[in-house]
């Protein structure tokens, strides 16, 4: 039978977790805990290495994909578009297309289209034009353009209004060769109506060569 002192030491060892079963080697619990800590440390290191490798692969893939077609950074050859000198200047005898003439600025008046009809309103800042050309353009606007312009019937319930600039190209004989609308278009109804109505004008004044016009139209719902 153990003495009271031995029983006290056994209870103290059990309380500290150091008691061992009969036949168990001394310090067995200590070595087991140490081995468990070692396993956890190895697991953490393995997870850290895998995470770093995954991030490196991801960032490397993003860098390669973004630089896939960047020859300026990763290649010696750079594509350069070279324009011959004769392409920059028209050959002798060929007339270079003139700048687009704004009809409203040239005549000092803007064209307003309302449900009651189209009319001209005075506008300051007239561009210098020769008297003959100005007289022809003025006659064109008064006799052909204004009668052809009407406020779109489908736009009345929507009460649409705003500016639309129609772009017209004519040849030396005054025949229309190109027709479009300056972007952005404020509304398809107004832009389609403006283009169709200006297309009906056929008596553009002839000239020495091809010409381009910009015709600003201001639509008002009343």
DAHUNOR-V379274 format. One line per field, one symbol per residue. phi: phi as a letter, one per 30 degrees, with the letter a starting at -180 (. if undefined). A space follows every 50 residues. Layout:
phi: ???
This chain:
phi: .ddeddddddddddddicdbddiddeiddddddddddddddddddddddd ddddddddddddddddcdccddccbccbdbcccdddddbdddjcdddddd cdddddciaccccbedkcacbdbdidddbdedddddddddddccddddcb ddddddddhdalcbcccbcbcddiddcababdddddaedddddddddddd dccdddadadbbbccdcccbda
